Amino acid sequence: MKIITRFDGSRPSFLIKYGIPDIAGAIHPEWNSYLSPCTPALERAIGCTGCIMYSGELAGTGFLIANNLIVTNRHVLQNIGAFRNGSWTLYKNVSIDFGFEYEGRQNYLTRKATKVVFTGLAAIDGSNVDHTKADIALVEIDGITDTTLQQPIAFRLTQALTPGTKIFTIGYPQISTDGETPEAATIFNGKYSVKRIAPGEIITGSQPGYPGRICHDASTLSGNSGSLVVACGDEDVAAAIHYGGTTDPISENWGHSLNYFCSEGINPYLKDYFDAYGVEYL
């Protein structure tokens, strides 16, 4: 689901070139000091985010949390795999590519997706969002031998994102079948399905009462499903995973707070999977 919350340029979307944000010609300069120079922590967050591909087409975004494990949305998984006879099977030709930059790195550190490790139990209906459902999936991918090329993002199990916190979403915004809107043309300048970073803030949101859900106002499009959300100044920690948004009654985007899923009584098994794959905690 594509949600652009502001149309005054204060929520831009910057292209990524060779692993760092390209802030040249920024419509609204307030974010330049946060992005330039690009910190090593933010470079790590950008480097571990990739586009999930199915038979050459962009299916969504995912990010690396261990050498051979990514996180994405369950509704992305539903487009790249099938649930039959009590288990998931990925379709053929599913991979994640950590490049796909505009005039930058292409086909970078591409890995084949090998199996579904974990996902929320309930199917996700994209046209009727239920915030009580876990729109999250863990997918195993081929590992790499030279781990100096890429460092997975770490977790902090006691992190809270409060309204007013400045954040970045990193992913692959994609134009929908409805075509380009004037607002999207202004923000994305006709460059879609490539790696981008979009700044914003945590907001209160119009529908309170969903534990573990965060609301933000960064500019997103449909390919942002599964995007990494990090807090400014704490970019070496995965804070949330983006999963959707709405314009009714107000424009807002949503994410799952990742530390919430690891809390005892919420889904203690998820942390077991993290431990099994060697996910780093801070």
Backbone as CSV, one residue per row, in Angstrom:
resi,resn,N_x,N_y,N_z,CA_x,CA_y,CA_z,C_x,C_y,C_z
1,MET,0.849,-1.192,0.000,0.000,0.000,0.000,0.885,1.243,0.000
2,LYS,0.583,2.197,-0.892,1.422,3.389,-1.006,0.814,4.539,-0.227
3,ILE,1.600,5.153,0.613,1.107,6.275,1.398,2.163,7.383,1.395
4,ILE,1.818,8.513,0.806,2.638,9.716,0.890,1.895,10.666,1.811
5,THR,2.490,10.966,2.945,1.760,11.692,3.990,1.824,13.200,3.837
6,ARG,2.889,13.700,3.219,3.041,15.155,3.069,3.439,15.475,1.636
7,PHE,2.973,16.611,1.165,3.215,16.980,-0.220,4.013,18.273,-0.347
8,ASP,4.632,18.712,0.755,5.387,19.968,0.745,6.884,19.752,0.584
9,GLY,7.307,18.520,0.346,8.726,18.230,0.183,9.449,17.917,1.466
10,SER,8.778,18.011,2.617,9.438,17.772,3.902,9.620,16.285,4.204
11,ARG,9.023,15.425,3.380,9.211,13.983,3.518,9.718,13.428,2.191
12,PRO,10.962,13.763,1.855,11.518,13.343,0.561,11.900,11.866,0.567
13,SER,12.327,11.397,-0.575,12.855,10.039,-0.708,14.141,10.139,-1.517
14,PHE,15.267,9.818,-0.884,16.573,9.985,-1.513,17.018,8.687,-2.178
15,LEU,17.555,8.810,-3.365,18.162,7.661,-4.027,19.410,7.227,-3.271
16,ILE,19.726,5.943,-3.385,20.975,5.396,-2.849,21.918,5.137,-4.026
17,LYS,23.139,5.626,-3.916,24.152,5.370,-4.941,25.415,4.858,-4.273
18,TYR,25.820,3.670,-4.653,27.009,3.031,-4.095,26.975,3.015,-2.575
19,GLY,25.797,2.710,-2.053,25.647,2.458,-0.625,25.438,3.673,0.252
20,ILE,25.326,4.882,-0.324,25.112,6.069,0.497,24.005,6.930,-0.129
21,PRO,23.318,7.745,0.676,22.234,8.579,0.130,22.769,9.654,-0.805
22,ASP,22.050,9.878,-1.897,22.370,10.940,-2.830,21.451,12.121,-2.510
23,ILE,21.976,13.117,-1.813,21.141,14.240,-1.366,21.244,15.444,-2.291
24,ALA,21.895,15.278,-3.438,22.015,16.382,-4.386,20.627,16.819,-4.850
25,GLY,20.399,18.108,-4.841,19.130,18.649,-5.312,17.958,18.347,-4.401
26,ALA,18.201,18.174,-3.112,17.123,17.859,-2.171,16.070,18.955,-2.180
27,ILE,14.802,18.537,-2.244,13.695,19.498,-2.257,13.616,20.233,-0.928
28,HIS,13.818,19.490,0.139,13.719,20.075,1.478,15.004,19.726,2.227
29,PRO,15.856,20.710,2.539,17.201,20.442,3.037,17.297,20.072,4.515
30,GLU,16.182,19.994,5.256,16.281,19.788,6.697,16.927,18.448,7.062
31,TRP,16.920,17.496,6.134,17.456,16.172,6.436,18.914,16.010,6.052
32,ASN,19.477,16.995,5.371,20.844,16.848,4.881,21.845,16.580,5.999
33,SER,21.683,17.245,7.128,22.644,17.068,8.219,22.577,15.665,8.815
34,TYR,21.434,14.999,8.681,21.313,13.636,9.182,21.928,12.617,8.220
35,LEU,22.027,12.994,6.947,22.434,12.032,5.918,23.832,12.268,5.370
36,SER,24.373,13.460,5.567,25.687,13.755,5.016,26.567,14.423,6.081
37,PRO,27.708,13.807,6.404,28.184,12.554,5.821,27.412,11.348,6.346
38,CYS,27.341,10.314,5.531,26.639,9.098,5.916,27.465,8.344,6.949
39,THR,26.865,8.058,8.106,27.586,7.389,9.180,27.804,5.914,8.850
40,PRO,28.828,5.283,9.427,29.022,3.834,9.223,27.789,3.021,9.624
41,ALA,27.096,3.454,10.688,25.906,2.719,11.119,24.813,2.776,10.052
42,LEU,24.618,3.950,9.452,23.598,4.070,8.423,24.017,3.322,7.157
43,GLU,25.297,3.347,6.826,25.781,2.558,5.689,25.501,1.076,5.892
44,ARG,25.657,0.606,7.125,25.376,-0.794,7.432,23.893,-1.096,7.224
45,ALA,23.021,-0.194,7.697,21.585,-0.391,7.526,21.200,-0.413,6.055
46,ILE,21.773,0.499,5.283,21.499,0.539,3.846,22.011,-0.732,3.174
47,GLY,23.203,-1.151,3.554,23.829,-2.303,2.910,23.119,-3.616,3.163
48,CYS,22.398,-3.720,4.272,21.739,-4.988,4.587,20.295,-5.023,4.094
49,THR,19.850,-3.974,3.399,18.494,-3.938,2.853,18.530,-4.291,1.373
50,GLY,17.639,-5.181,0.965,17.637,-5.636,-0.418,16.239,-5.775,-0.989
51,CYS,16.167,-5.922,-2.318,14.888,-6.112,-2.995,14.658,-7.601,-3.228
52,ILE,13.490,-8.066,-2.844,13.123,-9.459,-3.045,12.576,-9.605,-4.457
53,MET,13.169,-10.511,-5.221,12.844,-10.678,-6.627,12.214,-12.050,-6.866
54,TYR,11.210,-12.067,-7.707,10.580,-13.323,-8.125,10.501,-13.322,-9.651
55,SER,11.267,-14.211,-10.261,11.324,-14.316,-11.727,11.594,-12.962,-12.374
56,GLY,12.530,-12.224,-11.786,12.960,-10.955,-12.364,12.115,-9.757,-12.016
57,GLU,11.060,-9.949,-11.204,10.183,-8.842,-10.836,10.313,-8.529,-9.350
58,LEU,10.221,-7.237,-9.018,10.288,-6.810,-7.621,9.035,-7.244,-6.869
59,ALA,9.223,-8.000,-5.785,8.095,-8.474,-4.983,7.969,-7.727,-3.666
60,GLY,9.019,-7.020,-3.251,8.998,-6.310,-1.978,10.410,-6.093,-1.484
61,THR,10.525,-5.716,-0.228,11.808,-5.417,0.406,12.032,-6.370,1.567
62,GLY,13.286,-6.659,1.858,13.660,-7.433,3.036,14.989,-6.925,3.548
63,PHE,15.352,-7.325,4.760,16.655,-6.909,5.266,17.315,-8.030,6.052
64,LEU,18.632,-7.980,6.028,19.475,-9.054,6.538,19.687,-8.903,8.041
65,ILE,19.355,-9.961,8.799,19.581,-9.933,10.248,20.586,-10.999,10.693
66,ALA,21.003,-11.854,9.779,22.086,-12.813,10.003,22.684,-13.110,8.632
67,ASN,23.813,-13.785,8.605,24.475,-14.017,7.325,23.568,-14.687,6.307
68,ASN,22.634,-15.524,6.772,21.750,-16.234,5.842,20.283,-16.163,6.255
69,LEU,19.882,-15.003,6.807,18.491,-14.863,7.240,18.015,-13.426,7.003
70,ILE,16.841,-13.298,6.350,16.244,-11.982,6.135,14.867,-11.922,6.784
71,VAL,14.413,-10.686,7.023,13.061,-10.415,7.499,12.308,-9.695,6.391
72,THR,11.052,-10.075,6.178,10.174,-9.356,5.274,8.756,-9.449,5.820
73,ASN,7.781,-8.985,5.048,6.382,-9.106,5.458,5.798,-10.456,5.061
74,ARG,4.831,-10.904,5.828,4.108,-12.113,5.420,3.371,-11.874,4.098
75,HIS,2.831,-10.671,3.889,2.103,-10.461,2.632,3.043,-10.451,1.433
76,VAL,4.338,-10.162,1.635,5.327,-10.345,0.576,5.554,-11.837,0.350
77,LEU,5.693,-12.576,1.444,5.872,-14.029,1.349,4.731,-14.677,0.573
78,GLN,3.518,-14.193,0.771,2.365,-14.770,0.080,2.461,-14.622,-1.437
79,ASN,3.318,-13.699,-1.915,3.508,-13.506,-3.357,4.685,-14.283,-3.919
80,ILE,5.507,-14.869,-3.032,6.698,-15.586,-3.519,6.710,-17.045,-3.079
81,GLY,5.646,-17.471,-2.419,5.593,-18.852,-1.943,4.150,-19.287,-1.731
82,ALA,3.979,-20.569,-1.440,2.645,-21.133,-1.233,2.638,-21.980,0.030
83,PHE,1.509,-21.937,0.735,1.321,-22.737,1.947,0.436,-23.928,1.590
84,ARG,1.024,-25.116,1.618,0.297,-26.331,1.257,0.632,-27.448,2.231
85,ASN,-0.396,-28.171,2.632,-0.222,-29.345,3.501,0.579,-29.015,4.760
86,GLY,0.311,-27.830,5.304,0.906,-27.466,6.583,2.302,-26.892,6.528
87,SER,2.830,-26.612,5.340,4.181,-26.039,5.266,4.292,-25.105,4.067
88,TRP,5.289,-24.227,4.140,5.532,-23.256,3.083,6.558,-23.775,2.080
89,THR,6.322,-23.495,0.803,7.280,-23.776,-0.258,7.492,-22.499,-1.061
90,LEU,8.732,-22.074,-1.173,9.039,-20.912,-1.998,8.960,-21.290,-3.473
91,TYR,8.478,-20.347,-4.285,8.482,-20.567,-5.720,9.928,-20.598,-6.229
92,LYS,10.099,-21.093,-7.436,11.419,-21.077,-8.050,11.792,-19.637,-8.413
93,ASN,13.085,-19.398,-8.494,13.610,-18.103,-8.932,13.262,-16.957,-7.973
94,VAL,13.299,-17.237,-6.663,13.145,-16.188,-5.664,14.522,-15.857,-5.099
95,SER,14.848,-14.590,-5.051,16.164,-14.173,-4.559,16.036,-12.801,-3.909
96,ILE,17.110,-12.371,-3.271,17.186,-11.004,-2.753,18.466,-10.380,-3.284
97,ASP,18.340,-9.164,-3.771,19.461,-8.434,-4.358,19.692,-7.175,-3.538
98,PHE,20.913,-6.955,-3.095,21.225,-5.826,-2.230,21.728,-4.606,-3.007
99,GLY,21.559,-4.648,-4.329,21.901,-3.513,-5.174,20.651,-2.829,-5.681
100,PHE,20.469,-2.881,-7.000,19.345,-2.210,-7.661,19.296,-0.734,-7.276
101,GLU,20.458,-0.096,-7.357,20.550,1.343,-7.124,20.432,2.073,-8.462
102,TYR,19.902,3.271,-8.429,19.806,4.073,-9.645,21.183,4.638,-9.973
103,GLU,21.704,4.252,-11.123,23.045,4.663,-11.558,24.094,4.306,-10.516
104,GLY,23.905,3.190,-9.849,24.854,2.720,-8.836,25.065,1.222,-8.963
105,ARG,25.135,0.544,-7.837,25.399,-0.895,-7.847,24.183,-1.673,-8.324
106,GLN,24.416,-2.577,-9.244,23.374,-3.457,-9.748,23.747,-4.910,-9.421
107,ASN,22.735,-5.736,-9.217,22.987,-7.169,-8.987,24.109,-7.368,-7.974
108,TYR,23.936,-6.778,-6.813,24.983,-6.755,-5.796,24.673,-7.751,-4.685
109,LEU,25.610,-8.670,-4.446,25.482,-9.671,-3.385,24.145,-10.421,-3.457
110,THR,23.719,-10.722,-4.666,22.451,-11.421,-4.861,22.512,-12.815,-4.249
111,ARG,21.459,-13.176,-3.487,21.395,-14.492,-2.849,20.081,-15.185,-3.190
112,LYS,20.125,-16.463,-3.314,18.921,-17.252,-3.546,18.185,-17.469,-2.229
113,ALA,16.855,-17.334,-2.250,16.029,-17.675,-1.084,15.827,-19.179,-1.060
114,THR,16.061,-19.800,0.104,16.067,-21.259,0.164,14.893,-21.866,0.918
115,LYS,14.430,-21.218,2.001,13.277,-21.779,2.703,12.660,-20.753,3.645
116,VAL,11.402,-21.010,3.982,10.703,-20.179,4.965,11.003,-20.732,6.351
117,VAL,11.495,-19.864,7.233,11.862,-20.265,8.584,10.709,-20.047,9.558
118,PHE,10.026,-18.904,9.408,8.962,-18.539,10.344,8.073,-17.509,9.669
119,THR,6.791,-17.535,9.991,5.902,-16.474,9.555,4.716,-16.379,10.494
120,GLY,4.046,-15.227,10.470,2.825,-15.083,11.243,1.805,-16.128,10.821
121,LEU,0.979,-16.562,11.764,0.068,-17.684,11.504,-1.072,-17.330,10.555
122,ALA,-1.543,-16.092,10.592,-2.739,-15.726,9.840,-2.385,-15.086,8.505
123,ALA,-3.138,-15.441,7.468,-2.956,-14.828,6.156,-3.264,-13.340,6.234
124,ILE,-2.556,-12.555,5.421,-2.709,-11.108,5.417,-3.536,-10.691,4.208
125,ASP,-4.586,-9.950,4.470,-5.430,-9.403,3.421,-5.037,-7.947,3.218
126,GLY,-4.390,-7.666,2.086,-3.878,-6.317,1.855,-4.942,-5.257,1.739
127,SER,-6.166,-5.652,1.406,-7.234,-4.673,1.250,-8.002,-4.426,2.543
128,ASN,-7.732,-5.235,3.554,-8.440,-5.097,4.835,-7.460,-5.403,5.962
129,VAL,-6.645,-4.406,6.318,-5.542,-4.625,7.249,-6.064,-4.904,8.655
130,ASP,-5.534,-5.955,9.258,-5.835,-6.305,10.640,-4.538,-6.183,11.433
131,HIS,-4.454,-5.148,12.282,-3.202,-4.861,12.988,-2.867,-5.896,14.064
132,THR,-3.786,-6.775,14.373,-3.506,-7.816,15.357,-2.759,-8.988,14.732
133,LYS,-2.671,-9.028,13.397,-1.968,-10.109,12.713,-0.497,-9.739,12.516
134,ALA,0.355,-10.711,12.655,1.795,-10.492,12.506,2.168,-10.550,11.027
135,ASP,2.382,-9.381,10.433,2.760,-9.312,9.018,4.280,-9.377,8.912
136,ILE,4.814,-10.531,9.236,6.262,-10.708,9.324,6.623,-12.122,8.883
137,ALA,7.795,-12.268,8.284,8.277,-13.581,7.869,9.797,-13.599,7.922
138,LEU,10.353,-14.719,8.308,11.794,-14.956,8.256,12.067,-15.935,7.118
139,VAL,12.997,-15.577,6.245,13.329,-16.416,5.091,14.832,-16.671,5.079
140,GLU,15.185,-17.936,4.959,16.605,-18.288,4.864,17.076,-18.049,3.438
141,ILE,18.309,-17.518,3.312,18.921,-17.287,2.011,20.315,-17.905,2.001
142,ASP,20.899,-18.007,0.833,22.284,-18.458,0.757,23.180,-17.483,1.512
143,GLY,24.135,-18.023,2.265,25.087,-17.173,2.964,26.255,-16.803,2.068
144,ILE,27.121,-15.937,2.557,28.335,-15.587,1.833,29.540,-15.935,2.695
145,THR,30.627,-16.250,2.033,31.844,-16.637,2.746,32.582,-15.423,3.289
146,ASP,32.696,-14.384,2.460,33.409,-13.183,2.878,32.426,-12.234,3.552
147,THR,32.284,-12.376,4.851,31.303,-11.564,5.589,31.765,-10.127,5.816
148,THR,32.976,-9.785,5.388,33.404,-8.386,5.484,32.685,-7.524,4.449
149,LEU,32.090,-8.152,3.430,31.388,-7.407,2.393,30.071,-6.824,2.877
150,GLN,29.508,-7.442,3.916,28.183,-7.024,4.353,27.962,-7.446,5.799
151,GLN,27.481,-6.510,6.608,27.193,-6.814,7.999,25.685,-6.751,8.232
152,PRO,25.080,-7.800,8.778,23.642,-7.757,9.070,23.323,-6.694,10.111
153,ILE,22.074,-6.261,10.120,21.612,-5.302,11.113,21.397,-6.013,12.442
154,ALA,21.638,-5.327,13.541,21.486,-5.906,14.878,20.121,-5.543,15.464
155,PHE,19.825,-6.125,16.619,18.580,-5.860,17.330,18.884,-5.323,18.721
156,ARG,17.981,-4.494,19.221,17.975,-4.140,20.632,16.600,-4.525,21.168
157,LEU,16.572,-5.405,22.163,15.314,-5.991,22.599,14.492,-5.073,23.495
158,THR,15.040,-3.936,23.865,14.302,-3.021,24.755,14.209,-1.633,24.141
159,GLN,13.941,-1.580,22.850,13.892,-0.291,22.160,12.444,0.170,21.997
160,ALA,12.175,1.422,22.278,10.846,1.985,22.106,10.933,3.189,21.184
161,LEU,10.043,3.248,20.210,9.963,4.383,19.304,8.776,5.244,19.722
162,THR,9.055,6.441,20.201,7.999,7.324,20.709,7.727,8.433,19.699
163,PRO,6.500,8.990,19.708,6.173,10.070,18.779,7.201,11.196,18.834
164,GLY,7.578,11.666,17.666,8.592,12.701,17.552,9.971,12.173,17.213
165,THR,10.196,10.854,17.397,11.481,10.250,17.040,11.668,10.311,15.532
166,LYS,12.790,10.827,15.090,13.094,10.865,13.663,13.585,9.486,13.217
167,ILE,13.077,9.061,12.059,13.401,7.720,11.568,13.748,7.757,10.074
168,PHE,14.319,6.655,9.603,14.505,6.424,8.178,13.855,5.103,7.810
169,THR,13.204,5.062,6.652,12.807,3.791,6.059,13.697,3.555,4.846
170,ILE,14.136,2.307,4.682,15.028,1.956,3.574,14.366,0.830,2.789
171,GLY,14.175,1.046,1.505,13.502,0.023,0.716,13.438,0.390,-0.755
172,TYR,12.478,-0.229,-1.454,12.386,-0.150,-2.907,10.982,0.289,-3.339
173,PRO,10.656,1.579,-3.203,9.323,2.044,-3.591,9.043,1.784,-5.068
174,GLN,7.856,1.278,-5.318,7.469,0.826,-6.649,6.131,1.450,-7.029
175,ILE,6.018,1.915,-8.225,4.761,2.493,-8.662,3.726,1.387,-8.817
176,SER,2.494,1.677,-8.451,1.449,0.660,-8.483,0.822,0.573,-9.864
177,THR,-0.062,-0.401,-10.023,-0.753,-0.586,-11.293,-1.699,0.578,-11.592
178,ASP,-1.997,1.396,-10.573,-2.863,2.560,-10.788,-2.156,3.686,-11.533
179,GLY,-0.823,3.578,-11.624,-0.066,4.609,-12.308,0.485,5.658,-11.369
180,GLU,1.203,6.624,-11.929,1.880,7.656,-11.151,0.940,8.799,-10.815
181,THR,0.935,9.171,-9.545,0.166,10.335,-9.128,1.055,11.578,-9.193
182,PRO,0.466,12.782,-9.232,1.293,14.003,-9.213,2.172,14.081,-7.974
183,GLU,1.653,13.631,-6.821,2.441,13.661,-5.583,3.658,12.745,-5.694
184,ALA,3.443,11.540,-6.237,4.559,10.603,-6.400,5.575,11.148,-7.395
185,ALA,5.104,11.780,-8.449,6.020,12.345,-9.446,6.922,13.395,-8.830
186,THR,6.370,14.201,-7.909,7.158,15.246,-7.256,8.235,14.659,-6.357
187,ILE,7.871,13.621,-5.607,8.796,13.065,-4.617,9.792,12.096,-5.237
188,PHE,9.335,11.292,-6.200,10.187,10.224,-6.724,10.765,10.534,-8.103
189,ASN,10.301,11.580,-8.739,10.881,12.071,-9.989,11.014,10.962,-11.044
190,GLY,10.018,10.088,-11.082,9.992,9.063,-12.116,10.951,7.910,-11.930
191,LYS,11.623,7.850,-10.790,12.626,6.796,-10.558,12.089,5.829,-9.497
192,TYR,11.604,4.686,-9.956,10.957,3.719,-9.082,11.678,2.376,-9.122
193,SER,11.334,1.515,-8.149,11.874,0.149,-8.066,13.386,0.148,-7.931
194,VAL,13.924,1.176,-7.280,15.348,1.260,-6.972,15.495,1.588,-5.486
195,LYS,16.685,1.351,-4.974,16.914,1.523,-3.530,16.861,2.989,-3.126
196,ARG,16.098,3.243,-2.050,15.921,4.598,-1.555,15.890,4.621,-0.034
197,ILE,16.141,5.814,0.505,15.989,6.048,1.939,15.055,7.240,2.117
198,ALA,14.053,7.070,2.985,13.047,8.112,3.182,12.982,8.492,4.650
199,PRO,13.218,9.758,4.981,13.151,10.204,6.371,11.731,10.560,6.787
200,GLY,11.500,10.532,8.093,10.205,10.925,8.641,10.262,10.938,10.156
201,GLU,9.101,10.890,10.777,9.001,10.862,12.235,7.977,9.826,12.668
202,ILE,8.152,9.336,13.880,7.118,8.530,14.514,5.972,9.460,14.902
203,ILE,4.750,9.064,14.567,3.576,9.867,14.892,2.634,9.055,15.774
204,THR,1.678,9.728,16.381,0.748,9.042,17.283,-0.178,8.109,16.528
205,GLY,-0.661,8.506,15.375,-1.558,7.668,14.603,-3.003,7.846,15.010
206,SER,-3.908,7.475,14.113,-5.333,7.711,14.318,-6.052,6.555,14.999
207,GLN,-5.403,5.396,15.088,-6.053,4.217,15.655,-5.162,3.621,16.747
208,PRO,-5.196,4.166,17.947,-4.340,3.663,19.029,-4.831,2.307,19.534
209,GLY,-3.989,1.682,20.355,-4.424,0.458,21.020,-3.933,-0.831,20.394
210,TYR,-2.933,-0.750,19.494,-2.372,-1.957,18.907,-0.939,-2.129,19.414
211,PRO,-0.724,-2.958,20.406,0.633,-3.140,20.953,1.603,-3.592,19.862
212,GLY,2.774,-3.008,19.888,3.805,-3.405,18.938,3.740,-2.709,17.598
213,ARG,2.700,-1.918,17.359,2.598,-1.196,16.090,3.157,0.207,16.255
214,ILE,3.914,0.658,15.264,4.365,2.043,15.235,3.736,2.721,14.019
215,CYS,3.549,4.037,14.111,3.051,4.828,12.993,4.130,5.836,12.610
216,HIS,4.311,6.038,11.307,5.316,7.006,10.859,4.805,7.745,9.631
217,ASP,5.504,8.819,9.263,5.029,9.654,8.162,6.033,9.771,7.021
218,ALA,6.983,8.820,6.925,7.906,8.812,5.790,7.150,8.437,4.522
219,SER,7.624,8.904,3.378,6.973,8.614,2.106,7.277,7.189,1.659
220,THR,6.232,6.422,1.359,6.407,5.039,0.915,5.506,4.753,-0.284
221,LEU,5.866,3.712,-1.022,5.035,3.163,-2.090,4.942,1.657,-1.878
222,SER,4.271,0.972,-2.794,3.958,-0.438,-2.565,5.196,-1.315,-2.405
223,GLY,6.269,-1.064,-3.127,7.468,-1.895,-3.006,8.179,-1.756,-1.682
224,ASN,7.758,-0.770,-0.849,8.356,-0.595,0.474,7.933,-1.662,1.472
225,SER,7.002,-2.525,1.124,6.597,-3.592,2.043,7.814,-4.396,2.477
226,GLY,8.035,-4.473,3.789,9.199,-5.161,4.325,10.396,-4.264,4.557
227,SER,10.221,-2.954,4.373,11.350,-2.026,4.530,11.851,-1.978,5.967
228,LEU,13.148,-1.782,6.081,13.792,-1.572,7.368,13.491,-0.166,7.873
229,VAL,13.142,-0.068,9.154,12.958,1.225,9.810,14.005,1.336,10.914
230,VAL,14.796,2.416,10.869,15.797,2.670,11.905,15.582,4.067,12.466
231,ALA,15.976,4.265,13.718,15.873,5.576,14.353,17.126,6.391,14.064
232,CYS,16.944,7.683,13.810,18.093,8.556,13.585,18.980,8.574,14.835
233,GLY,20.264,8.405,14.630,21.204,8.346,15.736,21.366,6.962,16.323
234,ASP,20.559,6.024,15.869,20.638,4.635,16.354,20.476,3.696,15.158
235,GLU,21.145,4.051,14.054,20.903,3.387,12.781,21.471,1.980,12.673
236,ASP,22.300,1.566,13.639,22.845,0.208,13.563,21.932,-0.808,14.233
237,VAL,20.700,-0.406,14.546,19.734,-1.283,15.192,18.444,-1.308,14.375
238,ALA,17.924,-2.497,14.086,16.639,-2.628,13.407,15.534,-2.297,14.399
239,ALA,14.805,-1.220,14.141,13.764,-0.782,15.074,12.398,-1.348,14.713
240,ALA,12.083,-1.389,13.418,10.753,-1.837,13.001,10.800,-2.299,11.557
241,ILE,9.721,-2.973,11.151,9.549,-3.378,9.762,8.260,-2.739,9.251
242,HIS,8.356,-2.027,8.139,7.205,-1.339,7.547,6.273,-2.364,6.902
243,TYR,4.952,-2.173,7.080,4.030,-3.114,6.442,2.831,-2.490,5.750
244,GLY,2.576,-1.196,5.874,1.431,-0.629,5.170,1.118,0.773,5.609
245,GLY,-0.063,1.228,5.216,-0.490,2.560,5.577,-1.903,2.827,5.102
246,THR,-2.400,4.021,5.398,-3.762,4.377,5.049,-3.880,5.882,4.859
247,THR,-4.930,6.289,4.167,-5.261,7.708,4.062,-6.554,8.029,4.810
248,ASP,-7.129,7.036,5.489,-8.429,7.202,6.148,-8.325,6.818,7.617
249,PRO,-8.537,7.713,8.575,-9.033,9.080,8.400,-7.930,10.102,8.115
250,ILE,-6.667,9.727,8.394,-5.553,10.602,8.045,-4.498,9.753,7.358
251,SER,-3.539,10.415,6.732,-2.454,9.695,6.066,-1.408,9.276,7.081
252,GLU,-1.122,7.987,7.143,-0.113,7.473,8.071,0.402,6.132,7.568
253,ASN,1.617,5.820,7.957,2.233,4.537,7.630,2.404,3.713,8.903
254,TRP,2.517,2.384,8.724,2.585,1.484,9.868,3.796,0.562,9.795
255,GLY,4.259,0.180,10.976,5.315,-0.817,11.076,5.137,-1.640,12.339
256,HIS,5.732,-2.818,12.328,5.789,-3.651,13.529,7.091,-3.342,14.265
257,SER,6.994,-3.033,15.549,8.184,-2.866,16.384,8.798,-4.240,16.609
258,LEU,10.033,-4.439,16.170,10.597,-5.783,16.156,10.875,-6.338,17.546
259,ASN,11.252,-5.468,18.484,11.512,-5.989,19.820,10.236,-6.528,20.459
260,TYR,9.078,-6.027,20.034,7.799,-6.492,20.576,7.584,-7.976,20.298
261,PHE,7.984,-8.430,19.106,7.761,-9.826,18.739,8.652,-10.785,19.521
262,CYS,9.705,-10.264,20.085,10.607,-11.115,20.855,10.266,-11.130,22.335
263,SER,9.240,-10.393,22.731,8.872,-10.320,24.136,8.236,-11.620,24.591
264,GLU,8.538,-11.997,25.802,7.949,-13.208,26.367,6.432,-13.046,26.434
265,GLY,5.717,-14.038,25.966,4.271,-14.001,25.948,3.704,-13.477,24.646
266,ILE,4.546,-12.872,23.793,4.084,-12.403,22.488,4.407,-13.459,21.446
267,ASN,5.663,-13.733,21.255,6.083,-14.855,20.423,7.489,-15.244,20.831
268,PRO,7.632,-15.944,21.939,8.965,-16.295,22.416,9.728,-17.176,21.434
269,TYR,9.008,-17.866,20.546,9.691,-18.737,19.587,10.477,-17.944,18.554
270,LEU,10.039,-16.727,18.263,10.751,-15.931,17.284,12.178,-15.666,17.734
271,LYS,12.368,-15.348,18.995,13.728,-15.137,19.494,14.543,-16.426,19.407
272,ASP,13.896,-17.574,19.554,14.610,-18.841,19.399,15.181,-18.967,17.991
273,TYR,14.417,-18.553,16.994,14.924,-18.595,15.615,16.079,-17.621,15.450
274,PHE,15.953,-16.432,16.034,17.044,-15.471,15.964,18.319,-16.059,16.558
275,ASP,18.195,-16.686,17.709,19.351,-17.277,18.373,19.962,-18.384,17.514
276,ALA,19.118,-19.187,16.886,19.598,-20.304,16.074,20.416,-19.816,14.871
277,TYR,20.062,-18.651,14.356,20.771,-18.120,13.182,21.862,-17.129,13.557
278,GLY,22.047,-16.878,14.818,23.140,-16.008,15.256,22.878,-14.535,15.074
279,VAL,21.615,-14.121,15.254,21.290,-12.693,15.164,21.987,-11.945,16.305
280,GLU,22.523,-10.772,15.992,23.285,-9.983,16.968,22.334,-9.112,17.792
281,TYR,22.547,-9.092,19.105,21.770,-8.217,19.992,22.699,-7.175,20.604
282,LEU,22.156,-5.977,20.783,22.920,-4.910,21.413,22.339,-4.582,22.762
